[in-house]
Amino acid sequence: MIRLLAVILVIGPLTVWHAARILWAMAWKSPRLPCVCEDVPRAWSGFLLRVTGVRVVLENEQAIDPDRAQILVVNHVSWFDVLALATYLPGAYRFVAKKEIERAPLFGPSIRRCGHIFIDREDRTKALESLAQARETLEKHRPTIIMFPEGTRSATGELQRFKKGAFVLGIQTGTEIVPAAILGSGDVMPKGSFRIRPGTITIRFGDPIPVEALEMEDRDALTRRAHGAVAGLLARSHGTDTRPEEV
């Protein structure tokens, strides 16, 4: 409860301050805007991790190449998944996030202006427009695009079925897929709970999956392969093995 109160007390002023930095740089067309947009998410999320006593460990982080475009597909259990990735993912990145986040005062508009992408999964036309925006971002800026292919946080921690958007995007742009598993975030803050506990979150990166030789008809197979890779990374924490799930 003390940590939740600490977050409540700091998150408002912290969000206003960092959002104002972005909006100010935008208004004055500052040449430092790209740097501000890169620094703000790391500073904002890193401070919240420190306040809540959360430590983040990276495994096989060399799978992320800051000098090339990649699509990171990762399981999603807790809001702390986003904080951990925003703070510690190497290189430039853009999140593909659900549309509801854009409605957050100051925070939503400011991160949209920094190039992060919002997707409406209930509206197919708008969802396709968001994927087109992600494709343009990949081709123009070559960041790591972060996507949660389950579409929402898992209430149980079990890996859910993957939606195909990330894999269609990968095939369209020839961008390799990097599977990753986040472990421990559900213990810090489970879905549907406001309880926050200190702890360690591990981000375990898998080996990149190349897509250069794939055609659009291969998207289902690519989805299954990525799902199996993430499931395998999660299973390693329990000392078990797993087979790719049919998606």
N, C-alpha and C positions, 0 to 999 in steps of 0.2 A: 504493500500500500504506500509506503514511504517513497518508493521509486516511481510509482504512478503519479503521486502528487508532485514529485520533482519534475517529471516530464511535463505535466500539465502547466506547471509554473513557468517552465523555460520554453516550451514549444511555440507558444504564441509570439512572444517578443523575438525569439530566434527566427521564426519564419518571416515575420515582418521585416526584420533587419536584412536577411539574405535575399528575400524577394525584392526589397527596395534596391539592393545593389544591382540586381539584374535589370529592373525597370529603369533605373537611373542611367545605366550604361546604354540601354536601348534608346532612351529618350535623347541622349546627347550623342548617339552614334559613335560611342567610344571605340577606338581600335582595340581596346582591351576586352571587349565583350566576349570573344571566344574563351579567353582565360577566365573571366568571371564565371561564365557558364560551366566551365570545367571545375573551378574551385568551389563554387557554392554548394553543389550537392555533396561533395566530399566533406566540407566543413560542417554543413547542417547535420548530415547523418552521423558523422564521426563524433560530434558533440553528444548526440543522443545516445550513442553506444557507450560513451564514457560515463554519462550521467546514470545509466542503468546498470553499469558494471558488467557489460558484455564484451568478451574477448573474441576476436575472429582469427581463425587459422586457415591458411590457404594450402592446398595440396595440389601438386602438379600444375602450378600457376603458369609454367612455361608453355602450356598449351595455348594461352592467350598471347597472340602476337600483336603488340601495339602498332606495328607497321603495316598491317594488312586488315582488310575488312573481314569480319567473322560474324556468325550468328550464334549466340549463346542460348541454349535451351536448358532450362533448369526447373526442378520441381518447386512447388510453392506451398508452404505450410503456414507462414506467419508474416506479419508486416515487417518483422526484423530481417527477413530475406532481402528485402529492398534496401534496408539500411546497410546491411553487411556488404552487398554488392556495390552500392553507390560509394561506399567509403574505400573499399580495397581492390576493386577490379582494376587491373593494370590498363593504362592507355585510355583513349577517348571512348565514350560509350553513349548510347541512347537507349532509353527504356521504351518498350511498347507497353502501355498501361491501359487499364480499363477506363472508360469515358468518365466514370463518376469522380475520379481524382481531379479532372480538369475543373470541376465545379468548386473546388476548395478555394476560398478567397485568397488572392495574392499568389498563393503557392501554385495553383493550377495554371493560371495565365503565364506566370514567370517561367515555369519549366517548359511550357509549350513554346515560348519564344526562344528557348535554348535548344529547340529541335527535338525534344522528346515527343513521342507519338502516342495519341490516344485512339483507342479502338472501341467501336460499338459492335459487340459480337451479336447483338440481337437484330441489327440492321445490316443485311448482307451487302447492300450497295455502299454504305458508309465504311463497312469493314474492308471492302476491296479498295476504297479510296485511301484508307490508312495504310494498307499494304503497298499501294503505289507510292505513298509518301516515304515509307521505309525503304523501298527500292531506290527512290531518288536520293535519299540520304546515304545509302550504301555506296552508290555510284559516285556521288559528289564528294563526300567527306571521308568515306572508308573507315567508319568507327566499328566497334563491336555493338551489334544490335542485341539487346537483352529481351528475350521473350519467355513467358511462362506458358508453355503449350497446353497445360491442363485447363487454362482459362480462368481458374479461380483457385483460391486456397483450399487445400485438402483438409477437411474437418478431422480426419482420423490419422493423417500422416501417411496413409497408403497412397502410392502413386496412382493417379487417375489416368483415364484415356487421354491421348494427345490430340488436339486439333491440328489441322494440316497447314495452317497459314505460314508458320515458320519454314516449313519444308518446301512449300510452293515458292516462297520468297528465295530460299537458297538455290533452288533449281533455276528460277528465272534470272538470277544475278550471277550464278556460278560461284556463290559464296559458301565456303565450307561451314559445316555445322559443328559446334563444340558442345558436347553434352556435359552437364555438371549436376552435382547433387549437393544440396544444402542440408546439413545435419545439425540438430541441436536447437534450431530456432523455435520449434514447437514447445520445447521445455522453457524457453525464455518467455514467450507469449503465445499461447495457443489461439487458434481461431475461435472467435466468439467469446473471448475472455479479456478482461482488462488487467488481469494479474501479470505483473512483470517480475521475473526473477533474474538475478545475475547468472551468468553461465558462459559457455564457450560455444560458438557457432563455427562449424567447419564447412568450408566451400571446397569441394573435391571436384577438380576438373578432369574430364576424360580426354582421350586422344581425339583430335579433329577428324571429322568424317568428310572426305572429299565428295564433291558433287559434279565435277566437271563433265564426267561421262554420262550423267543422268539426263533423262528426258522427263517431261511432265507426267507421263504414264508411270514413272517410277516413284511418284510422291508417296504412295501408300507404303511401299517397301522401305523408303527412307524414313517415314514416320515410325514404322515398326522397329527399324534398326536403332533410331535415336532413343525410343522408349526403352528398348532393351538395354542400351548403354547406360541411361540414367538409373534404371532399376538395378543394374549390376553395381553401379557406384554406391547406391544406397545400401545394397545387401552386404557390401564389404564391411560395413560398420558392425554387422551382426555375425560376421564370420560364416556367412552362408553364400550360396550361389543362386542364381536365378536365370531363367530362360526368358528371351524376349516375349513380351505379351502380344497376342494378336490384337491389333487395333483396327 
